[in-house]
Amino acid sequence: MPAQINGSVTGALPIHIATDQTNGFHKQHKHSRSSYSESSPLANSRNNSLTFRPTKRFMSAPKTIAVINASGRQAASLIRVATAVGYHVRAQLRNLEGVVATEVSTNPNVTVFVGELYTRHQPTKENKDVTQNGPMPGVGVNHELIENLFRGAQLAFINTTFYGDELQIGKALADAAKRANIQHYIYSSMPDHAAYNSEWPSLPLWAAKHKVEEYVRELGLPATFVYTGIYNNNFTSLLYPLFCMELQPDGSFTWQAPFHENVKLPWLDAEHDVGPAVIQLFKDGVSKWAGERIALAYEYLTPIEACELFARGVGRPVRYVRGPIEIKVRIPTGYREQLEALEKLFDYTQKDPAKQPPYFGDPKLEASCPREALELWEGPRGLEEYAREMFPLEEEANGLTWMFEEEEDSQEARIQATTTSVENLRIQDDVEDESSDDDEDEGLVMRGLKRAEESWLA
């Protein structure tokens, strides 16, 4: 049974937090005087607050949004913005660990359901919804939590993840939303490249989302589908594969990936920009966006252009190297399979830029970058701004110190700091192995310092 805190969990009954509100509305305070001075030309206006009192409008109750994976970058971004402008949120969290989960669970406008969207038990003939293959055999769907999540909600933002059987969970969420009469269901999807071209391999973690999207369409939910670009926030100088911004002895950075250096890719600061864009979709309404695929990407840059912007922001040279995905730390099997497929899809030996598949699979969707996203939200945080303002903070949170070092002794200190951080990561991984036989249950969480608080790429 899920636990529920803060409007949130223990048993199935929410505990409502008292706030300075009346019937869900913030109290309004009347002022006895106008803020205009008597000399202001506005003082004589018929619409001046001293002379004109328009009829008060009845304000409808704020709507409630159902959200899963609430500590992921996308969902957390939405929750911050939504609650700030008056929405209530019903949010599923896997656990209460980490600063983001704490932020969500202590927000007075959030009702939190703590628990997994999957269940663990032995597959039987009676349990037809139990997965019998894949990375986590014997996994079912937590229908009770899902039903509770949608109770009283009118809107939903759903970003399914690799925890459990993503397809079955995605279908169960859509079914529950249908029963709950959700007015606008926004699903964070990604492409199955093989569906666009049989010669392109499917990326396992994306193909499942594509199948969930197809099911949502078949079900007839009033839905919109957002496709997120590469997160600015993926970059780290820790030795994680694909987005390692590896620190060099001379203080510069090198990014190695299989993407063609002259082919543009979609980019997004998920933490900063998903929330405002999704809120605008809700405001526009499903009548405008029904069935649409929207590319959430605010910059469309080649890897070389991305490195140039990153270098300007961080104040150090950044060099792009096209090459294989190097795996220097232990990673879960599921993520390894994703990287192997991605390396085949974006073949680093292919010299012709015209033959690199579109990141989103659909050339039409790719062509909308970043125009359509900017129609929803005009104040995004670009890669240069991220590198200047956020990257050093995230690096510091990961235990790195290169941003503080003096020039004369920086080389030795950089090497030592990077070695120490990687060793901490490996040591923590080893402890995990010794203390738990449930390795696959952790999906794609990269252990170590700040990264342990968030779902990798979620």
Summary of the structure (lengths in Angstrom):
residues: 458
radius of gyration: 24.0
end to end distance: 24.7
largest distance: 82.4
contacts: 1472
relative contact order: 0.11
helix: 39%
strand: 16%
